[in-house]
Structure formats: structure tokens, C-alpha cells
Amino acid sequence: MSERPIALVLRALGLGDFLTGLPALALLRTALPEHRIVLAAPEQLAPLARLAGTVDDLVHGHELEPLRDPPPRPELAIDLHGNGPQSRRLLQSCAPGRLVAYGEGMVCWRRDEHEVARWCRLVAEALPIPGARYPSVVGALPAPPGADLFVGVTVLHSGAKAPARRWPAERFAALAILLRERGHDVVVTGGPGEQALARRIAAAARVRALARLDLLDLLRLVAGARLIVCGDTGIAHVATNYATPSVVLFGPVSPQCWGPPPDSRHQVLWHGAGDGDPHADAPDPALLAITVAEAAAAADRALAADRRERARGA
């Protein structure tokens, strides 16, 4: 029996990028049922890749660094990483039979397209898949098996990859105090390298910090949570996936490209124009324009919408 043809997919980015790329991977899985789909992504995402069930293998890749032990000469290579030559060159170094990517006479890049639709369109147009319906990011990743972690808590996630997207710690603390006084069981989380920040906020607000969760425990936490409040970062997409009510605080980047789908359970706060620097070393002015009172009011709206949805489903 001949070996299955290989499709190598590059998405060597973080948690939020992984989640927003899952619909495109699901579309690819449907279009190429006979292929072995190999995802190039950070190795810490391997448990999530297995959980999603849309890829067969994972090889380590981190941003634009060389891939570790990629399959040689794949039949197909798909660039779900970006629209620049650097990511295309990473895949071209594997000598694929065909490269699917944006740019250079291939599929046309649209600057203001939502991240989920962007990569689904690339797959649908390049393969092609006429009349393809794009899968949703909602429900793309099942909850990990195991005991629920702190069911019903309100999670304040204080971190983000760059300072430009981090709401000030003192505002998270003030919001935590306000929500605690309203009866919320508040916990504060942070990503890798943000444990001290999470603990500082939790101490100021006299709530719990969950600062050392692994990825699967973070997913369990969000799946069972009452509410998530966070910046424009990966946990926001986890909340979208599990339909957990959320308040997402945007700054330098427009929610048109990275926000949740239309659903009043997900409240977006933004006072920007989409022209900020998401990699800047200070909070974006649009993010600083969001007040604690606004965030608290948005939390009330998200929870009210969730109650309405639950009543419809009852």
C-alpha cells in the first residue's frame, strides 16, 4: 500500500492564532480526506492539535525559525502564517509539489479581512472548493476531558503578548474588586512570564490567582467559567470557542480582524482606529481609553445575553 500524500501546514504562532486557524484546518481536512496533514506549530500546542482532531501530526515551528524535522517533499504546502516571503521560503525549503499561499500572483490578500475568514478563503480558493461554507471557530475545539476546574468563576486574564495590548494592572484590580463586591467568584490568570503580574493584581483585589495553569487546564477553566474579561489575546478566542461570555478589550488592532463573531454574549470594547502598533512597549492609547466602569457594564451585558440564550435553550 502506498503512503498517504502529505499536506504540510505552517501556522507557527500562539494560542489565539492556533484557534483562529482551526476552521481553515477543518476545511482542509474535509477537502483532503486521503492526505496526512502535518501542522508546523509550537510543540506546546501539540495537546490542542490532538484534541481538535483536524491534523495527523505536528512538527515544531516557532514563528519564522527553521522547522524541526519537517516531512521532505510534501505533495502540498499551505502557508497559514502570513503573506510575506519569509514564511513562503520556510515551506519552499521542504520542496513541496505545490505551494498554497497569499502573494506573488497567488491568492489575493485582503488587509481588513477577519483572521478566521482569511485562512478559510485561502484554502477554499486555492484548492479550489467551489461554494465552500467556512467552518466556525465556535465549537472547533472540544473541552478537554477531566474534572471541571473552578466551574462558574469569573476569569480576569491580565496578560498579552505585547505591552501594547495589556490593560493596566491597576484597572484589572479595580474591576476585580467591583465584580467581587457584586458576588462574582473572581480569579486572575496570566500567560507564561506573567505569573507575578497575575499575583500582584489578585493580591490587590483580595481574590485568587491561577498563575501556573497548563494549556489544557486553561481550556477547562474557560469552558466552565461564568465570564472572561481579557485583552486582545489568545484566551479571548478560547472563550469564543466555548461560547463562554466575555468582555474583550481592544487597543491597537481592530476587532473587525480579530474580534469574536457577532454574539451579544461577547462584548467588545474599542476606542481606536485600527492603526496602532500591536508590538509597542506601552499600552495603546485606545486601550487606555477603556474605563473600569465600561468594562463592568459590558460584563453585565454579556451575562444578561447569556441568560437569554440559556432561557431560549431551556
Order of alpha helices (4+ residues) and beta strands (2+ residues): beta-alpha-beta-alpha-beta-beta-alpha-beta-alpha-beta-alpha-beta-alpha-beta-alpha-beta-alpha-beta-alpha-beta-alpha-alpha
